[in-house]
Amino acid sequence: MLVRTARLFPRHHLRHLHLPCTLSARQTLLWRFGSAAAAAAAASRGLTSMELLKTAPEVPASKPPQTPAAEDSSLAPTDADKEQTPSVGLLPGETVVKEGKASILFPSANEVFYNPVQEFNRDLTCAVITEFARDLLAQRGVKVLVPGEKERMVVSLSEETNEADAQTEEKNGAEEPAVTATVGEKCESGLRVLEGLAASGLRSVRFALEVPGLQSVTANDFSTKAAALIARNAQYNGVSHLLQASCRDASMLMYEMRGKKERYDVIDLDPYGSPASFLDAAVQAVSEGGLLCVTCTDMAVMAGNSGETCYSKYGSVSIKAKYCHEMALRIILHSLDQRAGVYQRYIQPLLSVSVDFYIRVFVRVFTGQVKVKNSASKQALVYNCVGCGSFYLQRMGRRTSNGKHMKYSAATGPPVGPECEHCGQRHQLGGPIWAEPIHDMAFVQKVLSAVSGNPSRFGTSKRIEGMLSMVTEELEDVPLYYTVDSLSSTIHCNTPPLLQFRSALLHAGHRVSLSHACKNAIKTDAPPAALWDIMRCWEKANPVKREKLSETSPAFKILSTEPSSEACFTVREDANPQSRKRHLTRFQENPQAFWGPKARAKAGGGIAADLQDKRKKCQNKRKNHITDSSELKNFPCKRFRQGTCTHGEKCCYSHDPEPTNEEKME
């Protein structure tokens, strides 16, 4: 039992929490199942209470200090809830992490880490689920009330929009619902939420405290220790009436809830790494029109570092290109749509964002045999030139309207020849990927309005507003993007200013926008030939040394052709988007040292002790070049360690045996 838990728990969800599989005597009290939810979780694993007690040494009883259940009195449980929910205090060695309205208990600061980078992910999820609940419960006659929210107003980035007219349109809807739903209260006709990989339960506790209109929240994790911690956190925050801890295999739990009356309205999957093993069960267990929230942190695989691994997980080959971050979004959407199609279901993306080292997608899942037939024409292969970076999309299917009927046929192609027409290099083949819009602009506008009108609700409200503002400016029907620096690097010329390059495209009659996935991205409907004509005109004003270019290089091939039209680089007013004019926080800045995803937990639990030492040793190792050969003796010889070094004492590297872990501890 212990071996099985130690093997599976680190693979489930440990970005927010690393739990040890062996505990000290004073920590054992934390994991002994004192709550009803944890006891039920243990029973589902096949363990009796006597077996659980035998696995832990006796601990002297001690009275823990009393801690209030919640800071906000408006979110505090009623007197009836207090009678049923005993107060939970801190145990010796425990720490408390506060985020949003939640306060989460952790066993030990030495064996558990909390990742503040994911706060943006959790804030955005709470905002999206709230707007989803607002739309869905309005159909059921329930009005959602959000703390701190005033009259709804539509936020638009255009200066000409009349906000008064927008508010009038917002009020001219259906009649005011008689039933209201507030945060912290159970709504009988509300949403049923499942967090499949909950770990500490931080995300689920925040749902219960910050998202109104919930009927129940199920926080599941395969580890019995995690389930016990989730139950204690629910009691500590006073949300036991809404949040239930579950100790099940996430896939099996979702498979068992496939019935139409048992499905969840919202399913959240946030594993450590790839969610591929849970997607099949998730698309079946979400209700009709329900919301599926998926996080992927295996960006290296989805960004082209291992195309064959990406195909085995998601059914798509990734390409290492400048647009890899948006391509990762479209790969996961393709995988979701493909899995849903097996069960005559299809997806409708609401919001898809690429954030630093992970991606987050929010999609609705529907059932419809006719709509599923459109899936083939929504997917596309990508032809990417390895020389100049030009790319072309090839749809997997074709549909044409034939009166009242839709005719489906195979697509024709390919869109490119054996060699690139611009530089003469070969093409890479990637995909298939989702080629339709990855955002629902109307829904994104609602989330943006809610966050902008209530900025004190989330700690990352400024960044949410900045990113969603960029999303509303993106071209919906243009997949992938170019970057200005990559175009300049191809022909070895100076990089044109972003506004001048955008203005040249606008002067030529093309549409252009930025992308939230990359700072200097150019998303445009202009063909590659038009882009290279603009770059040729820019190179004439900023010439490169042609004599240094190889005749077989892409730069020589491209610059050998005269531009077919003259580009105008005069800056236009509409070339600068509103999000850029308003200086919104569009991209994350590193808040601290060693910022980013934490390491995976060890099989035996806990965090590697030498992780920080390894980071410090490897940091800036390429910047501090060694000029004195005698300093090389301070570094171990890799060939000597492998037993292949033949230089002996003449080797410039050290042949001293590396110290063991015990010697390092001493």
Secondary structure, DSSP 8 states (H G I E B T S, - for coil): -HHHHHHHHHHH--SS----SS--HHHHHHHS--SHHHHHHHHHTT--HHHHHHTS------------S-S-GGGS--HHHHHHS------TT-EEEEETTEEEEES-TTT----GGGHHHHHHHHHHHHHHHHHHHHHTTEEE--TT--S-----S-TT--HHHHHHHHHSSS---SEEE-TTSEEEEEEEEEESS-TT-HHHHHHHHH-SSEEEEEEE-S-HHHHHHHHHHHHHTT-TTTEEEE-S-HHHHHHHT-STTT-EEEEEE--SS--HHHHHHHHHHEEEEEEEEEEE--HHIIIII-HHHHHHHHSSB---STTHHHHHHHHHHHHHHHHHHTTTEEEEEEEEEEETTEEEEEEEEEE-HHHHTTHHHHEEEEEEETTT--EEEEESEEEEEETTEEEEEE----SS-SS-TTT---EEEEEEEE-S-S--HHHHHHHHHHHHH-GGG-TTHHHHHHHHHHHHHS-TT--S-EEHHHHHHHHT-----HHHHHHHHHHTT--EEEETTEEEEEEESS-HHHHHHHHHHHHHHS---GGGS-TTSHHHHHHTS--SS-------GGGS-HHHHTT---S----STT-S------TTSS--TTHHHHHHHHTTTTTS----GGGGGGSB-HHHHHT----GGG-SSB------HHHHH-
